Every structure is written in structure tokens, then in C-alpha cells.
């Protein structure tokens, strides 16, 4: 990975630079979530049989959103997907959790392009195990991989 997008901490470990989320990426993700995956942001009606997600189940289901973002970006902007990260963290009020998405691409000139978005979801979309895990861990990270092209 290009060091232009990395920061080195005092102990020699690299961290990703903080990028301000883009409106275009956030709008795309919000449109997807609201139209196709509203259950990922807000608990749906009580009549539903689903009792919430574990963190792993949530990340796996959320990968449908990140896959669409990656496919849309590589197709429409002619970028090559390199890597990415999906991060969940608990908010101080413990009513919501924050979702951060960072996806890294290269253009045809070899320049790095970062697509980032932040949003929040109702903690009640997680089941008891999922809520306990995010409250205990505070931050949980998953790495994005290139989706299969269908």
C-alpha cells in the first residue's frame, strides 16, 4: 500500500489517514440502505421474526452494500479496487453505533483515491450478543475484499 495514505505512529505501526467522508459516496450508500437494506439502520416492525444480528452477521450482510459501492465505483469511475475497511464503534449514548467505510482505489495514473462514508445505525438492529460484543470491544474492524462480479 502506498505510504501517501498511511500515517506511522510512534511504535512503527501504520494507520490509515483520516479522510473526510465524501457527499457522493455517503449519498450512494444512504440511497442503497434506505431503498434496499433499511433493516441495517433501524429495527423493523415487531412482527418480524428476525431478532437482530450478531456483529459477524451484520458485517456479512453489510458487505452487500460495500460490494455495490465497490462495483459501482470500479465500473463508473474506471478505478481499480485495492483494499478497504468497515468499522463499527459504539456511540457514547449507547443507543446507536457508528459505521465507517473506507475503500481504497487506484486510477489509471496510479494515484490513490479514497471513498469514505460515515453513518450510524440503531443499536437495536443487533441482537443481545451483537450489542454485548460492540459495547465490550468499542471498535470492531472488518477488511473489505474485492466482490465477485456477477
GIDA-V216535 format. One record per residue. PSI is psi as a letter, one per 30 degrees, with the letter a starting at -180 (none if undefined). OMEGA is omega in radians with two decimals (999 if undefined). Layout:
psi:omega
PSI:OMEGA
PSI:OMEGA
//
This chain:
psi:omega
k:-3.11
k:-3.12
f:3.09
f:-3.11
g:-3.10
l:3.01
k:3.10
k:3.09
l:-3.05
f:-3.11
g:3.07
g:3.12
k:-3.13
k:3.05
l:3.12
k:3.06
k:3.08
k:3.11
k:3.09
k:3.13
k:3.13
k:3.08
e:-3.09
e:-3.13
e:3.14
e:3.12
e:3.12
e:-3.13
e:3.11
e:3.11
e:3.10
e:-3.11
e:-3.11
e:-3.09
e:-3.01
f:-3.02
h:-3.09
f:3.13
f:3.10
f:-3.12
e:-3.01
k:3.12
k:-3.12
a:-3.07
l:-3.10
f:-3.13
f:3.13
k:-3.14
f:-3.07
k:-3.09
g:3.12
l:-3.06
k:2.81
l:3.11
e:3.14
e:3.11
e:3.14
e:-3.14
e:3.13
e:3.11
e:3.13
f:3.13
f:3.04
e:3.11
e:-3.12
e:3.08
e:3.13
e:3.08
e:-3.12
e:-3.13
e:3.11
e:-3.11
e:-3.13
e:-3.13
e:-3.02
f:-3.08
g:3.13
h:3.10
l:3.09
k:3.11
k:3.14
e:-3.07
l:3.09
l:-3.11
k:3.05
k:-3.04
k:3.06
k:3.07
k:-3.10
k:3.05
l:-3.09
e:-3.11
f:-3.14
g:3.05
f:-3.12
l:2.93
k:-3.09
k:3.10
k:3.09
k:3.11
k:3.03
k:3.07
k:-3.02
k:-3.09
l:2.98
k:3.06
a:-3.08
f:3.10
f:-3.12
g:3.13
k:3.14
k:3.07
k:3.13
k:3.03
k:-3.07
k:3.07
l:3.05
k:3.06
l:3.11
l:-3.13
l:3.08
k:-3.13
f:-3.09
f:3.02
f:3.09
k:3.04
a:-3.08
e:3.11
e:3.13
e:3.11
e:3.14
e:-3.11
e:-3.10
e:3.09
e:-3.12
e:-3.07
f:-3.07
e:3.11
k:3.11
k:-3.08
k:3.01
k:-3.14
k:-3.13
k:3.06
l:-3.13
k:3.13
l:3.03
k:3.11
k:-3.08
none:999
//
